[in-house]
Structure formats: structure tokens, C-alpha cells
């Protein structure tokens, strides 16, 4: 429920959206499901036949090995169904023969220099961007291609479905988020349904009571006590002015006021959910989510220094010298680094990009990324949330001291294979073998670990 | 004997002044002004105002809290490859200031130099630093530096300046002169020579504010070279110094302190140490460290050295000379005997600038066979090669109108030359005057053109402090202002083909030094290595030559008989008051006077800040009925050479009777906001003896009590020592040799089970230190009190400067102070006491948070802002502190400092606390340490930021931290390695070995009896004195 965190005001709006969306989606989802089911069978069959044709394996092992290799080596410049630095690879195994592909991946320049027409055209088409050579074995290359092939066929399937008009949603990463939302919106529907049922039951009960009362009033044979009971009228005024009632109401009111005040005070300076507008509409959803670019590719300091680094504009230029030069957002990068895409030259009138800081720790607290990511082995998402799903970055965690402390209490120290902790681990196991060695147990809650 | 000996912290305590006794138990006297307005006699703010302000404050805070301010994060546009944000880079470089030298490593963060450390690879300074070197990083960010070239008081462009200067310099009739301090850089010398060659007849004159003409002349006569010898104090078993403050200010104190300390260290395997005699007038830092110190008058100095010569010559085979007899000089015979017993391993030095006296000193060293062991002329030092006589001649020539043009290369003779007044007058007759000063100082204010030089941290340069020992300086920041390397300016004006000094420097190294080694065959590799190391040794190569103009040095004969008559003529004793000039350890000659860190550094001896003053002996004070207490002192009128000065006095134990002392480096008019009008300029007070300017005046000097009160900002008397022997423990060498625990005072508490050491009794359960246990040991024997650690700590930990008035209010913020204790024997006997106080023994004790295991501060904090860590640290959490100051009240060591004001971004402190009040000054702050705000307590953290970083680096590499990898700023800066820091849980660490060895030896805890169980050990002070003398 990512959206909930953004703003209270939007809550009701969102709920309604969810209601509508979930009703719509349940329809869409079922159609997509059906279509995937129908297309997958022939695609598999196609792949199997291709394996016999082009020598590319179709075993799941090869595909998963290929996927690993692809994401760590190729994904920076290539995607299956989109053009990044290099061309989209969908169907490449059908476009080019295997030996050509192997040669090109191993040393693209050699192929280009050999005068291969296709290669030369490709090179010119992509602004003469060199594809670096890779020292892969033939097996590794074929497994990468196996992955590309299987991914191509998977991507092709919904692609075909999209052609049939059910909108392009299925193709974007957005589906994943909404898929996750369906179950929780069901829950909301169930809850609302329950409330409606309860209200209905209440109405029915009130109806029954009034019918019964009317019936009893018409009877003459009631004794005095029953008469009195029947004739009794609820004196609301008396109840409202009674001391216990006033007392209870005052107490509840005061309790709410105090609670709101304390919550308000506690949240002073807490910027959870803070989502400022950035000077350049950079989307982590696109870069980290869709293209799966490693966080460290841009945030170079995260493993070695206190600060993870907001990347310098020259890091952006590694890709965006070629990619989407026409986009107005990319033009802002060009303006900052004084780059002329026409002539592909840099000038000297550089102006730094003034990003708005999202995560503001007070100066009195010392936080070191290297300690947590490198030594502690934490994922970025542990503190930054589902960053790969954020079109605009917002502060996911509260970043309060209580939040830090709580994590230090619960988290086990990543002590394996680190000789620094050997002695501590030994001591801990001797004293307390059943409990895990948490950060707290080795002094991680002491003041001057973070304040100096 | 031990029982009667006691140390006292100031004269007030010695006298048992009733005022002091009354206030003795108060940390702060009650006459402190509470608010600024009350001091001005206005009505203070009322309670109603307070409530109004509080109401407003709360509502303002509530409103302000509604919307968090938008903060920007601005990354590099193009990130430099070797800069990673938050990871410091280190560059080897060279500190060159006037003729002072230190090989350094500069720490930079995001391209800003923020700390200077010593370079361990240098054989000259061996990783040592001084307070001046430590503080020099702030001078880089001085806003009073010129921001661009100036012609006739108007800012101009560099090209315009060059055109004008070239044209005018060419057309300047008469003599052309370049004036500089001693040039230690061979390439700078080459750039100057280029200008000299371009305009034949141009003269290059070097001079020094602390001249060594006397030594140069004597060495020229004796060895044919007008240079200083290279000393090796580490080889000397007996050191005799006549007024040479070689640990503080004389020639190359960083090198000497390092060498000296090696002879003073004691351990299980080395139970001998050097013996050090000092004969001097003012109590200097060196004198304070001497085993035997004898106060002498400056007018006796020549005769005393002559007598020593006779005593040595009688036994060592020299011819005796007829020196005038003086009164019996205590310890002189003893010194002579010791010197004779340590022939070839002894050293006699003198700070005198009289060639005749220095010749006698040379003869003594020659007779003792010291040349080649403790000092050598074969590998000469190039410090202090200036000739004051040459500058004098320039003044005469200029007055006669013979001088057409002068270039002042980074020097300030209009302030720090003894004859500044005549120079200023003569300069009006010089047509073209050019200066390369970094600011409009006393000299450049008179210049037509100012071509401001870079700060040394922005410059390329090289240096050859000693023959064959080279070092490189490299820029660690892009020039902040529109300044230009002065050497480039000189090359430009010379019309040289190469005006880029970097290229010039490289080509000179390629020509002259690349060939001296065979390790690298490629010049670029050689250059990179030299740059990386910062230093290069090339035995037998020398690029600098002896004094610029040897002919300007006086001719002095080597015959002692002839010298004797010269000396007898010049040194007559005399009954009048004699004035002795000296340099302060922090301020030196005054070049860095505008550095507030140095101004606020308490003088090691007088513990006075922000002022200079007249030091007078106690006998003179009682004669003149001057009393001093807690910084309140009297003003006197000092008349020298017919000039009168009003100045405060400090009653100085150890000051030779009949002498008064005054520090140079003060009384500046154009140094900048910090230093201007502080104190009195003492340079014009110097006199001439035997043709040379000397640092004393034995002529017409009178001191007159003005009966006016003055308040000095002293940091010493607000904590009394109360005669407790558990603070300072000392012994003499013979006792130590017998028993390593000699001098230790082991306190025992009376209990129902008999006396017990405090360690055995505790209410505490103690702490467990499973991981690290950080501890420190401070060797009182090798601590010389130079205060490099104080400044290093201040730089590292963003300690604010508070200014003179706040120091007077006892609110100075230094986390590490050096307590200086005078001793006096036989306290019971008033007469004996008087005698001892005239020339006391001195102990320096660095005092910082002791990180007690049973810390009294921790238990009294109502908000748990100060707590104990599992690594032995006493942690201080600023953001939790509410400022009750209970902890400071409960601290037995008085090391906690309270932020009485917000010292950063506060108009009131902008003038003094420059590091926290301007954008430029803030660049020096250490980003890893919080800048504290008003109302919180602070204190030494054991440099926890360094501990955390060191542990993290180790963890990243999956190993334990190595010993020495994690070091505190004070230990790192110490030129004598007196401070040792490390992990006592690591059995291989130096600290754990030292503690194992010395707990049954010299290691003691200060105030052991209160059982706070500190994590800092002190090692007893051992003096190399004869046993019977201390018994007497």
C-alpha cells in the first residue's frame, strides 16, 4: 500500500480510486490471465523448435545463468523490449545467426572492421557508440542468448495481447504494483461488505423492536409493571446532563486531545512521506525498477563512505549522451554540464544541479552508509523502501531515533566471514548461545556510536 | 624529602593570598558579568521580559516547526576521480613560513584542507609538528588576505600589474634590491636569481626576525661557510644551552624536540637519560625542561660562556683566555665537569647573536670533540641565513637615494626588522616598491604594487632545510582568491621563458635531482614518488648555497684571547634593569599573528592569552609593590631607547634578577582584525652588541609602576592544586635507577581491615570491555609543554575561540590544556621557599578528560547525557545535554567546558571565532564533528570520530584494527611522542605493553585516592639531577 503513505488528504480519494480500480482490474486481470495462458503454450513450442534450429539451449538452468550474466553485464545498455544505449534485443536470435552474435559480443569492433554490412549499419545507426568487448566463453554467450530468447518470447506474448486493445498496462512495470494491490483492496471490500451487513442487521433489529412495541401497546392484558416498562420514555436530556456521562465524554475528549497533541509533537521534524518536487524529474522506477540498473552504478559511495553520493551529472552522461537527447528533462542535464548534443561537445559553463534533499538527518546524528551496506549487508530498500517503484522519491522511513534504535535492537550482526567480530561472536556464544548477536548486544545503542 | 616538597600553581597560591583562599573552592568567581547589559550599567532584562520572550519563543518555534526548511543537495557536475564525498584525501606537502620548516601531510575533505599532520617519512622533522604548523591551516581561510593584485591602493588586473611593474622596474634608476626572509626553497632561489640575472646588479638580501648573524659569522670564520650546523640532540648526553630556546622557538624546534625527547625517554631497558643545563634570563620552554637551570643576566652571557670555555680548556687542552670574572655562576662548574665527561657526546648551544660569543661556543664544541657527532658542518642546515647587516646597508643606501626599486618577497621588515622606523623613512626615497605579501601589512602598505602570493597550501614549492634533504610542497586547494604564486610573479617580471612555477619546479628537479637516484628511470615516476612521499633524500647534493652575501658578515677571529677582550668590552655586567626579548611558542615572530587559534593558545609558561606583557622577577615586583592575582595585574611604564610603552606585567618565577622580558610578535597595526593593536611591538627595543642586533637591551631601561590595574586573560589560576601529591609525582634519575617506582605516591585508605589501596575498595560493579578498551599514557618526562596537542585538538574537534574577555571569564573552551606547575622545596621554611621560587622546577601536565571507569560526571547527569561506553569512553551526548553543569561541578579534573554562548554564527564572536562565523572560515571545520551550540557541555571524546572510522575501515576489510591505525589528534601532533593512545585489549599494542610494564613502575593515575579509575596513565617525571642536591 505504497500510495497510502503519501498524504492523508489523498486517503479518501485513493480509497475510492482503489474501489473503482479494483473492480475494473478484476475484470482486466482475468482477461490478461486468460490470454497469457493461451499464448504461452505455442511460445514454448516455438522455443523448443528454435532450439533445434539455432543451437541455443532452452533449459531453465541456461536461462537463469543467462539472466544473471545479462543483468550484471548487459542490462546497463540493453533491454529486451526497449532501446537504451544499444538496440532492443527482442528476437535478436531470429534476426542474426548464432556465430555472428558470438563474434559480435566477444569483439564488436572486430566484426565492424571486418566490413560486415549489418554490423557497420548498426554501428552507424547508434551514433558510433562502441559496444565493449566481453571475455565470455561461447557457453556463456549462448546462455545469455537463451535468456534473451525466452524473455523475447515472453515479452512478445503480452505484446500481442496489447495489440488487441486491452491497453498497454500489461507491458509496463505498473502492473506489478497493482497486482500486489488487488488482495488488499479485496480486504477493504470485504470489510466494507461486513459493515454494510452489520448496519443492515441493526436496521432489521430496530424494525423488529418497533414492530414488537407497537404490537405490545395494542394489548390490554399487561400488568402494571409491564405497563410501566412499556410507558417508559428515554429521557435523553437527563442522560446528557448526568455527571457520569459528562465525565466520560470529558475524559474521552481530553484523552483524544492529549493523544493528538503528543502525536503532533512527536511528529515535529519527522518528514516521513516527504516527497519534494525535484528540479529534474528523475524516476527511480524507470532506472532502478524497469531497467534494473544497480544502485551502486550511480550511488558510488554507498559501499565505501559515509555518504552514498548523489551522482554527478557526468554519471548521467554515461548513458544519456546517447539516450533520449530530445527529452526536456535530459536537456536539463545537458544544460548543467554544458553539453551540446548537436556537436557532442562540452563547454565550460557548468552549473551544478540543485537537487532537493529528501532524507534530512540532523547534523547531530552520524550515519554511515558503508557501515550498514558494506559491513552490515543491508539492502537499500530496508531503509529507503521500494525505491525501484518510486517515480518520485519520498522518505519511506521515519528516520527518527526510535526507528534507528529499534532496528539496532532487532537486527543480528552480519558477523560471518568478518574477522573483526570473531572474538565478539565467541564471547557472545559463550554467554548467550540461544540469542542472536544483535547490534544492541555489542554496544550498538551507545550514544557515541552516532553522536559526536 | 618528598613529604615537604610541593608544587604550586601560581604566586597567589604560594603567598596564600586571602582572596585566593576565599575563592579557592569555586570554579568560577562570583564577579562574573551575567549579561552584557549589566556590565554596561544598564538595567538588565526583567522577569516579565523573560516570560514575554518565552511565550514568543514557543509560538515562534511552533510556527517554524510547521514547515521544514527545504535543503538542497548539490553534487559535483563532473566528479573528480580521486575525490569521494566524505572520504578524506591526504597529500604530502611542506610548511614553509619565513625560514621555518616542517614536512607535513595535509588532510583534505572535498577539496578543502582541514588538518595538518607531521610527515613521518621526513628525516628532518620526523613526523613532529608545532602549534604554529597545526594552526597554519586556518590562515588559509583568513579573510584579511588580499583578494587580488593591488596597484597604488587600487585593485587591478594581473596583466595591468605586470605591465606596470615590468615597465617601472626596468626604468627604476639606481640599485634594485629583492628583500626576503631566509629562502629555504632552491627553486624559489632560482626564480629570484632569474630576476637578478635579468637585471644585472640587482641585489638579493635575506634577513630574519630572529637573526643568526652571529653564528653565521663565526662559522664563516671557522669553517669558511656562513651556514648553521645540523644538530643532533639525540646523540647528546649532556646539553648546555645559553639562552637558546631550542625546544620552543630557536632555529628548528620541531626537529630538536624530537631528537631531545629520545634522550629523555626511560623504560625498563633504557635507564639513562641526557642531562640538560640551561643558562638564561627569561624562563623559556627549554629552560622549563632543563634539569639544572641558572638565571643569568644577558650582559653576563658572554662572560659566562667565556668562563665555561676556560673550565673546559683547562682540562681539554685549549689555551685559557682572560675573561672578566663574574660572580659565582651556580651549576657552571658542574656543567663543565659533565661536558668533559661526555666528550663527543655533548652539545653546547647559544642563542646569542654576537659573533664573538658564538665563536667561543664553537671553540667549546671543538674542544669537546662534538663536531661530527652532535653537530656537523658537513651537512649544513640552511635555516636562518639572513644577514641583518645587509638590510642595514639597504636602509643607508635608500636614505642616500641610491636605491631605485625594492621587491619585498613575502617579508615584513617594516614590522619585524629592528630598525623598522628608519626603513620606513628610507623607503619614501625609493621610486618603485613592490611587495608579494598576502595582505596589506606594515610593509606592503608602503608599496606601490602588491602582487599577493598564494597561501602555502595553495602553492607548489620545494625546500632544502638541510643539505641533501629535499621536500616538495603541492597545492591542496584551488586558489581561493585571485592571487598568484610569487615565484611566477618574479619569473614574469624577469621576462623568463617559463613563468609557470610548476613547470619551472619540475624542470629544475629533472635537471638537478632526477639524476641523484637510480630507483626510477622515468622522470614522471620519480616525480610522482617524490610528491607522494613529500620528501627526497639526495646525499651529497645541495641546491642551496651558503648565505646570499657572505661579505656582509662580520669578520671574527678564531683566537680566543682576542675574543676575550672583545667580549670583556661588550659584557660588563651592570646594575641597571636589562630587557630581554623573546619569541612566544605560539606567536613566534608575529607572521601568523592574525590566527586566533594561536592568539588564544595559553603561553606554555605564563598561561596568558591575547597579550604580551613584561615578565619581571619577583624581587622587582616586591620592590615596585606590584601584586598580581588571578590575572589582575599592574600597568608599568617601560622606557627603552628613550621610547616609553605602557604595558601589563607578569611576575615570573625563574626570571633572572635585574632583568625583564617581553615577547616580540605583538603590537601589529596591519595584521588583520584579530591581531591589530594587541600588545606592544618589541622589535624596536633590541640593541646592538658587537655590530649585531641582539635580542636584549642592557642599556637605558627603566620600569616604573603606574599604579593602574590591568586584567590579563590567563588560564591558569582558576583551579588550585591544593598541594596534593597525587597530581604530580616525580623523582630524580638515581632514585629511578634503583627503584622504577621512585617518586610514586601510593595512597592508602584506612579501613576496618587496615590500610588498603583505593583500587581494592569500590562501590561500583565496574564495566566490561569485551571489544576494545581505549587508553592513553602520557609521559611527563618527554612532554615539553609546547601545546601542539592543544591546537591539534582544537582543529580536529571544532573547538571554538572565545576571545579575551571570555578567557578572563574563565570560559575558554580548549579540551586539552597543559597544566604548568612550579615547584618549590621546603614549603615550611619561608626563606627557603623564597629562594626556590626565584628559580623553580617546572612540570608540564597535559590535562584532558580522563575517561574515568567510575566517572563522577556520569552519575550526576539528570538526563543521561554523559554515559559510559563498552569501549571505555566517557561519552558526551550534546543533543541530550540540558546544561545543568552538574557534571562539570563533579569532575575532579575540571576538564569539562560549557558553551556559555553560541559561538558560531554569532556577531559577538565573529571577530575572534573566525572559523565558525564566515563562509570562508567554516571551510576549516571538521565535518565529522558536531559544532556545539549554546548551553551544552563538551569535553575530550578521545577523538571518537577517529575511533569509529578506524573500526569501520577494519570491518570493511574483515580484520581487527592494527595498533597505531587509530590515533587521537593530540598524540598524532606531539613532536616528542609523549602521548600514546591505543587499545589496551589488544595484547600486541604498544599501550597494553607499556601498561603491563609500567604499572609497577612509573605509571600512575592522577588523583588516585578518589578511585575514579581513569583510562589515562601518567608516567612520573624523572629529572637527571644529583640525589644529594634535592636532599639539601
Contacts between the chains, C-beta under 8 A, distances in Angstrom:
chain1	res1	chain2	res2	distance
A	268	B	65	4.6
A	269	B	65	6.7
A	269	B	68	6.7
A	271	B	68	5.7
A	274	B	68	7.5
A	276	B	70	6.7
A	300	B	84	7.3
A	301	B	84	5.5
A	301	B	85	6.0
A	301	B	86	6.9
A	301	B	87	7.5
A	304	B	84	6.6
A	304	B	87	6.8
A	304	B	956	7.4
A	305	B	84	5.3
A	305	B	85	6.6
A	305	B	86	4.6
A	305	B	87	4.7
A	306	B	86	3.9
A	306	B	87	7.9
A	307	B	85	4.9
A	307	B	86	4.5
A	309	B	75	7.0
A	309	B	84	7.4
A	309	B	85	5.5
A	310	B	73	5.2
A	310	B	75	4.2
A	311	B	75	6.4
A	311	B	79	7.9
A	312	B	75	5.1
A	312	B	76	4.0
A	312	B	77	6.1
A	312	B	78	6.0
A	312	B	79	3.8
A	313	B	75	7.6
A	313	B	76	7.8
A	313	B	77	4.9
A	313	B	78	7.0
A	314	B	76	7.8
A	314	B	77	7.0
A	314	B	78	4.4
A	314	B	79	6.3
A	315	B	79	7.4
A	336	B	77	6.0
A	337	B	77	5.5
A	337	B	78	6.9
A	350	B	77	4.4
A	350	B	78	7.1
A	351	B	77	7.3
A	352	B	74	4.8
A	352	B	75	6.7
A	352	B	76	7.1
A	352	B	77	5.2
A	353	B	74	7.3
A	353	B	75	7.0
A	353	B	77	7.6
A	354	B	72	4.8
A	354	B	73	7.9
A	354	B	74	5.4
A	355	B	72	6.8
A	355	B	73	4.7
A	355	B	74	7.1
A	355	B	75	7.2
A	356	B	70	5.9
A	356	B	71	7.3
A	356	B	72	6.4
A	356	B	73	7.2
A	357	B	70	7.9
A	357	B	71	4.2
A	357	B	72	6.4
A	357	B	73	4.3
A	360	B	68	7.2
A	360	B	71	5.6
A	362	B	879	7.8
A	363	B	930	6.2
A	363	B	931	7.7
A	364	B	878	6.4
A	364	B	879	4.4
A	364	B	930	5.4
A	366	B	928	7.4
A	366	B	945	7.8
A	366	B	948	7.6
A	368	B	948	7.9
A	368	B	952	6.5
A	370	B	952	6.4
A	370	B	956	6.3
A	371	B	952	5.5
A	371	B	955	7.4
A	374	B	956	5.5
A	375	B	952	7.0
A	375	B	955	4.5
A	375	B	956	6.0
A	417	B	958	6.5
A	418	B	955	6.3
A	418	B	958	4.5
A	419	B	958	5.2
A	419	B	959	5.0
A	419	B	960	6.5
A	420	B	951	7.6
A	420	B	954	5.5
A	420	B	955	4.6
A	420	B	958	6.4
A	420	B	959	6.3
A	420	B	960	5.8
A	421	B	955	7.9
A	423	B	770	7.7
A	423	B	771	7.6
A	423	B	960	8.0
A	424	B	770	6.4
A	424	B	771	5.9
A	427	B	770	5.2
A	442	B	770	7.8
A	442	B	771	6.7
A	442	B	870	7.7
A	443	B	771	6.9
A	443	B	869	6.5
A	443	B	870	4.1
A	443	B	871	7.1
A	446	B	867	7.2
A	446	B	869	4.6
A	446	B	870	6.6
A	446	B	875	6.5
A	447	B	867	5.7
A	447	B	869	7.7
A	447	B	875	4.6
A	447	B	877	4.1
A	447	B	880	7.4
A	448	B	869	6.1
A	448	B	873	6.2
A	448	B	875	3.9
A	448	B	876	7.6
A	448	B	877	7.2
A	448	B	941	6.8
A	448	B	944	4.9
A	449	B	948	7.2
A	451	B	875	7.9
A	451	B	877	4.9
A	451	B	878	6.8
A	451	B	879	6.2
A	451	B	930	7.4
A	452	B	928	7.9
A	452	B	929	6.5
A	452	B	930	6.7
A	452	B	941	5.7
A	452	B	944	4.7
A	452	B	945	5.5
A	452	B	948	7.6
